Amino acid sequence: MSGIILFNLAVFYVNAKEQPQKVYLGGQSFGVKFYSDGVIIINLENYYDGIKYVCPAKDSDLKINDIITEANGKSIKTNEELSGVFSNCNGEEVSLKIKRNNNIIEKKIKPVKNTAGMYLIGAWIRDSCAGIGTITYYDAKNNYFAALGHGICDNDTSYLMPLEHATVLSASISGVSKSISGKAGSLNGYFKDETLGNLTKNTPIGIFGTPEENYSYKQKQIEIAQTNEIKAGKASILTTIKGNDVEEFEIEITRICNKNKDSNENFIIRITDDRLLEECGGIVQGMSGSPIIQNGKLVGAVTHVFLNKPQEGFGIAIQNMVSEFIG
């Protein structure tokens, strides 16, 4: 079971782990095709075997967010591979290797036929997702990129997805579904046939990867701010809401929440630009991660929208993202 998620990718590039002083600004949209390291259980559900309702997964103490990495000694990367093991088990027990809370455990499970004669375990499984995001910045000196200001998570469980591999592609925005109180809108678009790079890390405060050789960004260079330089007051974001055009929009940083280096909710922003409010209703999915500029420096990236007040949301301090990769 695959899924589509929307997010905004705050990106910078690095090779040698040196603290960058200046980076190239982003704001361009791109798409990600993300494949997990193993398959993730996103739901458990009873089914009818012709006599009673059963759920072998529950009976074997499998849990939502368990990551199945092996079945009968075979490495599992896709739903199809796991289904194939169950289909050929002839009702015999299957040995599973599972990653749970960063621990590896083993479970035995006995699939049961449903009324159609298929061996099942009563678990919904996900192995991949895709989404549209927005580049934040590019560090040519160090040659890596980072994105989002938060991790890529499963759309149903909000669990951080384990990265097996992911391709970053150019994307174009074809329309916007506006945010309204109680419902976040979204940037709508399509992937283009142009590979920008590959992800190497998926973390709670950003995703990181390597760009394609000879890929270059077109925005200007900008100095990155220290966390203590972020102040309440006027600022702006760069993002793309139409085609491939990067535009700057006015915002205000209204409050500094915390300076926790592990947080992606360091300050609160409010959209003040009339055009962005008119066309998007405020912050939409696919916009989190857009670079935030204040006093001529890159200070952070958009990370979340407030559902009950979509004109406002959280931002992450850019130094948190840099530190997550460089250390």
Summary of the structure (lengths in Angstrom):
residues: 327
radius of gyration: 21.6
end to end distance: 35.4
largest distance: 69.3
contacts: 1190
relative contact order: 0.21
helix: 10%
strand: 50%
